[in-house]
Amino acid sequence: MSGTLEAGAGAPPAAPGQSPPTLVSSPTVSGTAQMGKTLTGGQGSWSGSGGISFSYQWLRCDSGGASCEAIGGATATTYVPVSADGGSTLRFAVTAANKNGSSTAASAPTSAVVAPPTATAPPSIGGTAQQGQTLSATPGSWTGTQPISYAYQWQRCDSAGASCSDLSGATQSSFTPGSADVGHALRVRVTASNSVGTGTAISAPTAAVAAVAATSPTDTTPPTVAFTAPADNPPGGYTALAGTVTLSASASDNVAVASVSFYFGSELITTDTTAPYSTNYDTSKWPSGQTSTIKAIAKDAAGNQSSDLIYVRIASSSATSTTISPSSLPGGTVGASYSQQLSASGPSPPYSFTLSAGALPSGLSLSSSGLLSGTPSASGSFSFNVAALSSSVTAATQAYTLSVAGSSSPTSGTKLTWAPPALSNPITITAPSGGGIMTLDNTKDYVIKLGSVSRALEITGGHNRVIIGGQITAVPDTTERDGWALELDGGDPSGITHVEGVDFPQSGDAITIRTKQTVQLENIRVDDNHAYQDNFSYAHPDVIQTWDSNVIRIDHFTGYTDYQGFTWLRSGTSATFPSNVTCLHCNIRALTPQPGSVARWPNGTAWDSAKPMMSSGVWHVGATTVFDEEDCWMTTGWWDAGYRKKLDDSIGGHGSPDGAPYYQPPYYLKGLDGALYTSPNPVGSSSAGTTSVPLDLGRRQGDYMVWRDSWLANSRWNWGIPPGGDFVPSGFAGTNYSSPGYK
């Protein structure tokens, strides 16, 4: 029985007064449409002549009450839904009959029958029943009201799969047998749950778990190999090769040598599997003077290998040299598309190209086919070398200098990390062009217009203070020896000082912070930070200097200094160091070969997880980093073998023996990944740590304390100039500055 049921269906027309029963009110269904709950059908009301008899049929329909089918055996006025009814609707059909015929009508459909999960196929286990091999369970097939969730419990049984008990903690869909499971079968019990109830099913047992098969000892001994021809003459120098040469090597192994491969540079010449191991190679395709290496690599069956290498130079050849064109590059402009094709000519084509030294302007890339292209994003002069490769061996190099001009209106840039504070009824004021002291009300917010200021400017007081764009020039002199260009003082400690897009053409101390406010410095450029007459007996100029500060946030900062860079200090015993310094995308560059620092911590002050130094993308210039024994400076000067400033007696006269490690109290540089990086003791390569350990700052060498660059790099401080040039290029900050916006 299917389709829509109506009164009188299936009865032939009857003569007047001889009608079959007529439906007065439709059948009904009462009860809850849920598996295991009883439903009761009402036959409705009927009219008709003679005695009327009734028969009943329960129908299973789709979720919309259509496509109904009779349920076998369900012919009583009551019905208890079974699992097969889950998700279906039910209807109660009534057939009324008298001597004149019959009529059938059905109730409205019930709601969809809800049913607890019932397994129609048991769970199964995949994988190999062996110690150490992971087994995976699938839940099997289930009917019932969705959604259905599944929980797993693995069981250990005897070898026949009987006498099973739960394994503690083994409640995931996968399980890896251990030694205690060897000799036992395993099975999994799955409990399925939905909004109505739960159901349980158990898989068939696995085979008894096998033990790990015994393995033979692993061969970890590499073979030995050595060139027998040509001779390494002189040892460690270049061996001359000409024409066709024979390469041969001897090799041995504790088991057996599988092969010996011969290379010229990265070019594989041949692989020989039979002793004596040798091959011939024609060097005439390389020009005279070409340098490279020959290498013999011996391998055994276990994959162990070792090699021997000789540096070689082509002594004489008929081949001509390789040249790269063009010999110079046209200039580019920030924000403008750039494209230049490089080519190579010589005896050994085809050639591929790679950057062999220096760095390309930010935004440009060099393809292996020699196309230099992109859109420069930083101005400046960029020097780099390009190599032409043949068979992965360098055939020629060409030095280039590419000049990138700034855009005419520097309005582009990377979005900044910290936006200015929200201001309430701000007061806009203009800074005096001749500098001086601006005293503000601690209860009010201010927007300060700089324009071009020709002397030192001090701002004290205020709630929130915002400076965007402008220029401050403060030339150190005998009366203003430090040339403090911008001093941020006082103010409501709950407020924020936001300084963005300001250029400092000349200064002594470019920015001095004497405020408990949170200070945000973004897109700041310091072009020339120096002492009066470059005489450091007058003053020690800093790019940024703090005296009793709190939270400092720096994003995109470029500073040129002939002395110190970032110096975090306090003034007096009651003052405090910054509680938190975050320094992102900063680079400090030395103007002259003077001692200078990237960051300075005063003696005895521990930076820890409560007062972290956060840094990312920080670069500084110099050949070697030196720490003095009391102040912990990271220098930007040219400290090398030819120029090292002797530490004075007040700093260097502690009598540490040469080569002895020097330890300071615990210091940390905290990376953006949250790891606390500390210098290990004593090798110098960094590692992450969470405990307080002394820093091995370096090795004392006479009167010098030499710091290890590898620790700096791993602490997110990089040596040199950022690959794309200054983070704040010349001309970007200043009176024409336009903010790039915020993240």
Buried (B, 14 or more C-beta within 10 A) or exposed (E): BEEEBEBBBEBEEBEEEBBBBBBEEBBBBEBBBBBEEEBEBBBBEBEBBEEBEBEBBBBBBBEEBEEBEBBEEBEEBEBEBBBBBBBBBBBBBBBBBBEBBBBBBBBEBBEBBBBBBBBEEBBBBEBEBBBEEEBEBBBBEBBBBEEBEBBBBBBBBEEEBEEBEEBEEBEEBBBBBEEEBBEBBBBBBBBBBBEBBBBBBBBEBBEBBBEEEEEEEEBEEBBBBBBBEBEBEEEEEBBEBEEEBEBBBBBEBEEEBBBBBBBBBEEBBBBBEEEEBBBEBEBBBBBBEBEBBBBBBBBBEBEBBBBBEBBBBBBEBEBEBBBBEEEEBEEBBBBEEBEBEBEBBBBBEEBBBBBBEBBBBBBBEBEEEBBBBBBBBBBBEBEBBBBBBBBBBBBBBBBBEBBBBBBEEBEEBBEBBBBBBEBEEBEEEEBBEEBEEBEBEBEBBBBBEBEBBBBBBBBBBBBBBBBBBBBBBBBBEEEBBBBBBBBBBBBBEEBBBBBBBBBBBBBBBBBBBBBBBBBBBBBBBBBBBBBBEBEBEBBBBBBBBBBBBBBBBBBBBBBBBBBBBBBBBBEEEEEBBBBBBBBBBBBBBBBEBBBBBBBBBEEEBEBBEEBBBBBBBBBBBBBBBBBBBBEBBBBBBBBEEEEBBEBEEEBBEEEBEEEEBBEBBBBBBBBEEEBBBBBBEEEBEBEEBEEBEBBBBBBBEEBBBBBBBBBBEBBBBBBEBBBBBBBBBBBBBBEBBBBBEEE
